Amino acid sequence: MIKSAGLSEKVSSELGRIFAFLPLHPNLITLFSVLFAVAGFIFSYFSFLLYAFFSFFLAFFFDVLDGAVARAKKLATKKGAFLDGVADRVVEFFLIISLMLFNLPDVVLPSWLWLVSILFFGSCMTSFVKAYAHHKEVLKKEEAEKLGGILERGERGALLLLAFLLVVLNYNFYASLLLVFIAVLSFATFVYRVLGCY
């Protein structure tokens, strides 16, 4: 089984320790991540690409921070975890549709729309498999949580941000190649998790 949880958990724990002083409820931090993602899309629409990149960077940072602070302050709840999961998809959605605004070259796939569709499929379905496996009692909660993959949420978010940065720097061809790479690995992770349920 492919896992990358160890490093992610250490980083999350350290972030929680550092930022536990913030007088903000974790759910409010989650809301900030969505607001920064919306701001990133608006900046992208008006071609303020550097502002857009930093907005998306903050969106992903706050998205990591909310759970870390919740655990550090012992405020983690099921509703908070649900809100965080929904916010994850919303943040990725705004980043992916922001990338649609740019004239990136078609690489491998015949249409840019195909690539974006596969990217969003990977974003949603990798998490859905975990949740649905537990919901349908195919796997116990602990087993579902341990479903690994080639490209986890953290790595996918970091690579999407890198692709956006390549667009900001006007390396559009390389941005397209990286997005194809992310799409392929996200789909592979989806397949890996489905097979892990059997």
VOMAR-507798 format. One line per 10 residues: number of its first residue (from 1); for each residue x negated, z, y negated of N, C-alpha, C. Coordinates in Angstrom, 2 decimals. Atoms other than C-alpha are relative to their C-alpha. Layout:
// VOMAR-507798
NUM> X/Z/Y/X/Z/Y/X/Z/Y | ...
END
This chain:
// VOMAR-507798
1> -0.84/0.00/1.19/0.00/0.00/0.00/-0.88/0.00/-1.25 | 0.78/0.12/1.21/-1.31/-0.94/-3.45/0.49/1.02/-1.01 | -0.40/-1.05/0.93/-1.31/1.98/-5.89/-0.93/0.02/-1.20 | 0.83/-0.20/1.18/-2.51/2.56/-9.44/0.49/1.24/-0.73 | -0.65/-1.14/0.63/-0.61/5.77/-10.08/-1.00/1.07/-0.42 | 0.94/-1.06/0.30/-3.66/8.05/-10.07/-0.50/0.00/-1.43 | 0.52/0.12/1.36/-5.21/6.80/-13.30/1.12/0.15/-1.02 | -1.13/-0.07/0.92/-1.82/6.40/-14.97/0.46/1.44/-0.21 | -0.43/-1.39/0.08/-0.88/9.98/-14.17/-0.99/0.84/-0.80 | 1.02/-0.75/0.75/-4.19/11.30/-15.54/0.10/-0.30/-1.49
11> -0.12/0.39/1.41/-3.81/9.33/-18.77/1.25/0.61/-0.61 | -1.26/-0.55/0.48/-0.18/10.42/-19.12/-0.11/1.50/-0.22 | 0.18/-1.45/0.11/-1.09/14.07/-18.51/-0.83/0.36/-1.22 | 0.87/-0.28/1.16/-3.85/13.95/-21.11/0.72/-0.28/-1.31 | -0.77/0.30/1.21/-1.60/12.26/-23.68/1.03/1.08/-0.28 | -0.97/-1.08/0.16/1.05/14.90/-23.08/-0.64/1.25/-0.56 | 0.72/-1.18/0.48/-1.49/17.66/-23.63/-0.38/-0.14/-1.47 | 0.47/0.24/1.38/-2.80/16.07/-26.85/1.16/0.00/-0.99 | -1.10/0.20/0.95/0.58/15.25/-28.39/1.17/0.97/0.18 | -1.08/-0.97/-0.22/2.64/18.21/-27.17/0.36/0.76/-1.28
21> -0.26/-0.72/1.25/2.36/19.68/-30.69/1.08/-0.69/-0.85 | -0.96/0.74/0.82/4.68/16.98/-32.08/1.37/0.68/0.02 | -1.32/-0.66/0.05/7.96/18.51/-33.30/1.14/-1.00/0.25 | -0.98/1.04/-0.31/9.88/15.61/-31.74/0.47/0.15/1.44 | -0.53/-0.01/-1.37/12.17/15.61/-28.73/-0.45/-1.30/0.68 | 0.43/1.21/-0.70/10.95/13.14/-26.05/0.99/-1.16/-0.13 | -0.98/1.08/0.14/14.23/11.18/-26.33/-0.10/-0.70/-1.35 | 0.20/0.59/1.31/13.53/10.63/-30.02/-1.23/-0.91/0.01 | 1.20/0.83/-0.15/10.08/9.30/-29.14/0.36/-1.31/0.71 | -0.49/1.19/-0.69/11.81/6.90/-26.73/0.70/-0.94/-0.97
31> -0.71/0.80/1.01/14.05/5.73/-29.57/-0.98/-0.70/-0.93 | 1.02/0.61/0.86/10.98/5.12/-31.75/-0.63/-1.22/0.68 | 0.61/1.14/-0.70/9.53/2.85/-29.06/0.88/-1.24/-0.10 | -0.93/1.13/0.13/12.66/0.68/-29.18/0.00/-0.53/-1.43 | -0.02/0.42/1.41/12.68/0.62/-32.99/-1.26/-0.79/-0.36 | 1.24/0.76/0.24/9.04/-0.50/-33.08/0.05/-1.37/0.66 | -0.14/1.29/-0.67/9.87/-3.25/-30.57/0.89/-0.94/-0.80 | -0.89/0.81/0.85/12.74/-4.47/-32.77/-0.77/-0.46/-1.23 | 0.81/0.36/1.17/10.38/-4.38/-35.76/-1.00/-1.10/0.37 | 0.95/1.02/-0.46/7.85/-6.39/-33.73/0.65/-1.36/0.09
41> -0.71/1.28/-0.09/10.45/-9.06/-33.05/0.28/-0.56/-1.40 | -0.30/0.46/1.38/11.46/-9.23/-36.74/-1.27/-0.53/-0.66 | 1.27/0.48/0.56/7.82/-9.52/-37.83/-0.41/-1.33/0.64 | 0.32/1.26/-0.69/7.32/-12.24/-35.20/0.85/-1.14/-0.55 | -0.92/1.03/0.48/10.36/-14.14/-36.42/-0.44/-0.54/-1.35 | 0.44/0.42/1.34/8.96/-14.21/-39.95/-1.50/-0.30/-0.06 | 1.41/0.42/-0.15/5.44/-15.02/-38.66/-1.00/0.98/-0.59 | 0.97/-1.04/0.37/3.81/-11.72/-39.70/-0.60/0.53/1.30 | 0.41/-0.24/-1.37/1.91/-11.76/-36.45/-0.83/1.27/0.19 | 0.82/-1.21/-0.14/-0.59/-8.97/-37.09/0.88/1.24/-0.05
51> -0.95/-1.12/0.06/2.21/-6.60/-38.12/0.81/0.08/1.29 | -0.77/0.04/-1.25/4.15/-7.73/-35.06/-0.80/0.60/1.14 | 0.85/-0.53/-1.08/1.22/-6.99/-32.75/-0.10/1.52/-0.07 | 0.13/-1.46/0.13/0.74/-3.47/-34.15/1.33/0.70/0.27 | -1.31/-0.58/-0.30/4.49/-2.83/-33.93/0.21/0.08/1.50 | -0.15/-0.02/-1.45/4.52/-3.81/-30.26/-0.98/0.97/0.65 | 0.97/-0.97/-0.51/1.37/-1.77/-29.66/0.57/1.41/-0.11 | -0.60/-1.33/0.19/3.12/1.29/-31.12/1.21/0.19/0.91 | -1.16/-0.08/-0.89/6.26/0.49/-29.11/-0.43/0.40/1.41 | 0.48/-0.33/-1.34/4.31/0.58/-25.84/-0.66/1.38/0.03
61> 0.63/-1.32/0.06/2.33/3.62/-26.96/1.05/1.11/0.05 | -1.06/-1.01/0.01/5.48/5.61/-27.75/0.75/0.01/1.33 | -0.67/0.10/-1.29/6.97/4.36/-24.49/-0.75/0.80/1.07 | 0.80/-0.81/-0.91/4.10/6.00/-22.61/0.07/1.47/-0.41 | 0.07/-1.36/0.53/4.12/9.05/-24.85/1.23/0.84/0.30 | -1.23/-0.79/-0.16/7.77/10.06/-24.38/0.01/0.79/1.30 | 0.02/-0.69/-1.28/7.45/10.88/-20.69/-1.12/1.03/0.08 | 1.14/-0.91/-0.02/4.04/12.48/-21.18/0.32/1.30/-0.75 | -0.38/-1.17/0.79/5.37/14.81/-23.88/1.10/0.78/0.70 | -1.09/-0.68/-0.72/8.52/15.56/-21.86/-0.55/0.88/1.12
71> 0.58/-0.79/-1.08/6.41/16.71/-18.92/-0.84/1.15/-0.54 | 0.85/-1.04/0.58/3.97/18.65/-21.11/0.83/1.15/-0.57 | -0.87/-1.02/0.60/6.82/20.49/-22.86/1.04/0.53/0.98 | -0.98/-0.37/-1.02/8.79/20.86/-19.62/1.43/-0.31/-0.47 | -1.31/0.46/0.48/11.68/18.92/-21.17/0.49/-1.22/0.78 | -0.38/1.18/-0.79/11.88/16.22/-18.49/1.39/0.22/0.62 | -1.35/-0.06/-0.57/15.50/15.51/-17.49/0.34/-1.34/0.63 | -0.43/1.25/-0.63/17.32/12.90/-15.42/0.51/-0.98/-1.06 | -0.51/0.88/1.06/19.07/11.56/-18.53/-1.16/-0.56/-0.83 | 1.18/0.47/0.74/15.72/11.35/-20.33/-0.72/-1.09/0.76
81> 0.65/1.01/-0.84/14.21/9.43/-17.40/0.80/-1.30/0.00 | -0.86/1.18/0.06/17.20/7.08/-17.43/-0.19/-0.74/-1.32 | 0.19/0.60/1.32/16.85/6.49/-21.18/-1.35/-0.68/-0.10 | 1.35/0.56/0.03/13.12/5.89/-20.76/-0.05/-1.31/0.77 | 0.00/1.23/-0.80/13.71/3.30/-18.03/0.70/-1.14/-0.70 | -0.72/1.03/0.76/16.25/1.43/-20.14/-0.86/-0.48/-1.17 | 0.86/0.35/1.15/13.90/1.55/-23.15/-1.17/-0.88/0.44 | 1.10/0.83/-0.53/11.08/0.10/-20.99/0.40/-1.48/0.01 | -0.45/1.39/-0.10/13.12/-3.03/-20.32/0.28/-0.59/-1.37 | -0.32/0.50/1.35/14.28/-3.33/-23.95/-1.29/-0.36/-0.74
91> 1.28/0.27/0.67/10.70/-3.10/-25.27/-0.63/-1.28/0.53 | 0.57/1.22/-0.58/9.48/-5.76/-22.83/0.83/-1.22/-0.38 | -0.87/1.12/0.39/12.50/-7.94/-23.63/-0.36/-0.51/-1.39 | 0.30/0.44/1.37/11.71/-7.98/-27.36/-1.38/-0.63/-0.10 | 1.33/0.62/0.02/8.05/-8.73/-26.71/0.04/-1.40/0.61 | -0.07/1.30/-0.67/8.85/-11.57/-24.31/0.74/-1.03/-0.85 | -0.71/0.99/0.82/11.43/-13.21/-26.59/-0.76/-0.29/-1.29 | 0.85/0.28/1.16/9.00/-12.84/-29.49/-1.01/-1.09/0.35 | 0.94/1.03/-0.44/6.52/-14.91/-27.49/0.67/-1.38/0.07 | -0.74/1.28/-0.05/9.24/-17.58/-27.15/0.01/-0.69/-1.36
101> -0.06/0.58/1.35/9.10/-18.09/-30.93/-1.18/-0.90/-0.30 | 1.22/0.74/0.29/5.63/-19.60/-30.74/-0.07/-1.28/0.82 | 0.16/1.28/-0.69/4.72/-23.14/-29.75/-1.19/0.07/0.96 | 1.06/-0.11/-0.98/2.67/-22.21/-26.74/0.04/-1.20/0.93 | 0.01/1.18/-0.89/1.54/-25.06/-24.49/0.55/0.35/1.37 | -0.49/-0.18/-1.37/3.28/-25.50/-21.14/-1.19/-0.06/0.95 | 1.10/-0.04/-0.97/0.86/-24.50/-18.40/0.60/0.21/1.38 | -0.46/-0.04/-1.38/1.61/-25.14/-14.71/1.50/-0.31/0.09 | -1.45/0.22/-0.06/5.37/-24.82/-15.18/0.41/-1.07/-1.01 | -0.38/1.11/0.87/7.21/-27.77/-16.77/0.67/0.44/-1.30
111> -0.70/-0.45/1.20/8.97/-25.63/-19.35/-0.39/1.44/-0.33 | 0.32/-1.34/0.48/8.09/-22.59/-21.45/1.14/0.97/0.34 | -1.15/-0.83/-0.33/11.61/-21.27/-20.78/-0.07/0.51/1.44 | 0.19/-0.43/-1.39/10.86/-21.16/-17.05/-0.93/1.20/0.06 | 1.01/-1.07/-0.02/7.83/-18.97/-17.70/0.58/1.30/-0.53 | -0.60/-1.20/0.60/9.73/-16.56/-19.95/1.03/0.61/0.95 | -1.00/-0.49/-0.95/12.53/-16.31/-17.38/-0.65/0.76/1.14 | 0.70/-0.67/-1.09/10.08/-15.41/-14.61/-0.62/1.31/-0.49 | 0.58/-1.23/0.57/8.36/-12.88/-16.89/1.06/1.10/-0.09 | -1.03/-1.02/0.14/11.63/-11.11/-17.62/0.56/0.41/1.35
121> -0.40/-0.33/-1.38/12.67/-11.31/-13.96/-0.95/1.05/0.56 | 1.01/-0.95/-0.50/9.41/-9.54/-13.07/0.12/1.36/-0.67 | -0.16/-1.24/0.75/9.98/-6.95/-15.77/1.16/0.83/0.54 | -1.21/-0.72/-0.44/13.46/-6.04/-14.52/-0.01/0.32/1.49 | -0.20/-0.14/-1.43/13.31/-6.57/-10.78/-1.00/0.93/0.68 | 0.96/-0.92/-0.63/10.14/-4.61/-10.02/0.51/1.43/-0.06 | -0.57/-1.35/0.13/11.82/-1.45/-11.33/1.32/0.11/0.77 | -1.30/-0.02/-0.67/15.22/-2.40/-9.91/-0.15/0.28/1.50 | 0.19/-0.18/-1.44/13.88/-2.54/-6.34/-0.19/1.48/0.33 | 0.21/-1.44/-0.22/12.66/1.07/-6.58/1.31/0.76/-0.10
131> -1.24/-0.74/0.26/15.91/2.34/-8.06/1.07/-0.31/1.05 | -1.06/0.40/-0.93/18.16/0.37/-5.71/-0.30/0.46/1.42 | 0.37/-0.49/-1.33/16.21/1.34/-2.60/0.39/1.46/0.16 | -0.41/-1.40/-0.03/16.83/4.97/-3.46/1.52/0.13/-0.05 | -1.45/-0.05/0.17/20.43/4.36/-4.56/0.74/-0.30/1.31 | -0.63/0.39/-1.25/21.32/2.68/-1.27/-0.54/0.79/1.20 | 0.56/-0.89/-1.03/19.36/5.33/0.66/-0.80/-0.75/1.06 | 0.93/0.71/-0.88/17.03/2.76/2.17/-1.29/0.80/0.09 | 1.18/-0.86/0.07/14.18/5.02/1.06/0.39/1.32/-0.68 | -0.17/-1.25/0.73/14.05/8.65/0.01/-0.62/-0.16/-1.38
141> 0.47/0.12/1.39/13.35/9.24/-3.67/-1.52/-0.03/-0.07 | 1.47/-0.07/0.02/9.71/10.18/-3.01/-0.62/-1.28/0.54 | 0.51/1.25/-0.58/9.19/7.09/-0.86/0.17/-1.17/-0.98 | -0.26/1.07/0.97/10.79/4.81/-3.47/-0.99/0.08/-1.16 | 0.94/-0.17/1.12/8.58/6.29/-6.19/-1.40/-0.45/0.37 | 1.35/0.37/-0.44/5.51/5.53/-4.09/-0.15/-1.49/0.25 | 0.11/1.45/-0.17/6.35/1.83/-3.80/-0.99/-0.53/-1.03 | 1.05/0.47/0.91/3.25/0.26/-5.27/0.24/-1.42/-0.43 | -0.10/1.39/0.40/2.51/-3.26/-6.28/-1.30/-0.47/-0.62 | 1.21/0.59/0.57/-0.09/-5.59/-7.65/-0.05/0.24/-1.50
151> -0.06/-0.15/1.45/1.10/-5.24/-11.24/1.07/1.03/-0.36 | -0.93/-1.06/0.37/2.66/-1.94/-12.28/0.41/-0.15/-1.47 | -0.54/0.07/1.37/4.55/-1.35/-15.55/-1.09/0.13/-1.06 | 1.05/-0.22/1.00/1.51/-0.04/-17.45/-0.92/-1.19/-0.15 | 0.91/1.14/0.03/-0.76/-2.90/-16.49/0.70/-1.24/-0.56 | -0.75/1.15/0.50/1.98/-5.47/-17.16/0.15/0.07/-1.52 | -0.14/-0.17/1.45/2.59/-4.03/-20.63/-1.30/-0.29/-0.73 | 1.31/0.23/0.63/-1.13/-4.05/-21.44/-0.35/-1.49/-0.03 | 0.31/1.44/-0.05/-1.48/-7.68/-20.32/0.91/-0.80/-0.94 | -0.90/0.67/0.94/1.59/-8.75/-22.32/-0.48/0.19/-1.43
161> 0.56/-0.25/1.34/0.07/-7.10/-25.40/-1.25/-0.85/-0.23 | 1.19/0.84/0.11/-3.20/-8.92/-24.72/0.39/-1.46/-0.26 | -0.47/1.38/0.22/-1.31/-12.23/-24.48/0.48/-0.18/-1.44 | -0.48/0.08/1.38/0.36/-11.48/-27.81/-1.17/-0.02/-0.97 | 1.19/-0.02/0.85/-3.03/-10.67/-29.35/-0.70/-1.37/0.01 | 0.58/1.34/-0.08/-4.35/-14.03/-28.11/0.77/-0.99/-0.87 | -0.81/0.84/0.89/-1.45/-15.69/-29.95/-0.36/0.28/-1.45 | 0.37/-0.39/1.37/-2.33/-13.73/-33.11/-1.33/-0.65/-0.38 | 1.33/0.58/0.24/-5.92/-15.01/-32.77/-0.02/-1.52/0.16 | -0.17/1.45/-0.13/-4.59/-18.55/-32.20/-0.68/-0.59/1.24
171> 0.48/0.48/-1.29/-5.84/-18.81/-28.61/1.22/-0.24/0.90 | -1.30/0.19/-0.66/-2.48/-20.18/-27.48/-0.12/-0.48/1.45 | 0.16/0.50/-1.36/-3.73/-22.00/-24.39/-0.32/1.15/0.95 | 0.38/-1.14/-0.83/-5.34/-18.83/-23.03/1.15/1.01/0.11 | -1.19/-0.86/-0.05/-2.22/-16.84/-23.94/0.97/-0.52/1.06 | -0.90/0.60/-0.99/-0.15/-19.26/-21.84/-0.52/0.23/1.42 | 0.59/-0.25/-1.32/-2.57/-18.97/-18.91/0.20/1.44/0.43 | -0.16/-1.41/-0.32/-2.44/-15.19/-19.09/1.46/0.31/0.35 | -1.41/-0.23/-0.28/1.37/-15.24/-19.17/0.40/-0.54/1.38 | -0.24/0.53/-1.36/1.44/-17.44/-16.05/-0.54/1.00/1.03
181> 0.62/-1.00/-0.89/-0.90/-14.91/-14.39/0.89/1.23/0.13 | -0.89/-1.17/-0.01/1.41/-12.02/-15.38/1.27/-0.31/0.78 | -1.24/0.39/-0.69/4.48/-13.91/-14.14/-0.20/-0.04/1.52 | 0.28/0.11/-1.43/2.89/-14.66/-10.75/-0.17/1.39/0.62 | 0.25/-1.33/-0.55/1.68/-11.08/-10.23/1.25/0.88/-0.04 | -1.26/-0.76/0.07/5.01/-9.61/-11.37/0.93/-0.40/1.14 | -0.84/0.48/-1.10/6.87/-11.79/-8.88/-0.55/0.49/1.34 | 0.62/-0.48/-1.25/4.37/-10.85/-6.17/0.28/1.49/0.20 | -0.30/-1.43/-0.09/4.95/-7.16/-6.96/1.44/0.22/0.44 | -1.40/-0.07/-0.42/8.70/-7.70/-6.63/0.12/-0.23/1.52
191> -0.05/0.33/-1.43/8.23/-9.31/-3.19/-0.63/1.14/0.82 | 0.71/-1.08/-0.70/5.77/-6.59/-2.14/0.90/1.22/0.16 | -0.87/-1.19/-0.03/8.27/-3.85/-3.03/1.20/-0.21/0.91 | -1.13/0.30/-0.90/11.15/-5.57/-1.24/-0.46/0.16/1.46 | 0.51/-0.11/-1.36/9.02/-5.86/1.90/-0.32/1.45/0.36 | 0.31/-1.41/-0.22/8.01/-2.21/1.47/1.22/0.83/0.36 | -1.25/-0.71/-0.33/11.66/-1.23/1.97/0.37/-0.18/1.47 | -0.32/0.27/-1.41/11.57/-2.50/5.58/-1.06/0.57/0.91
END
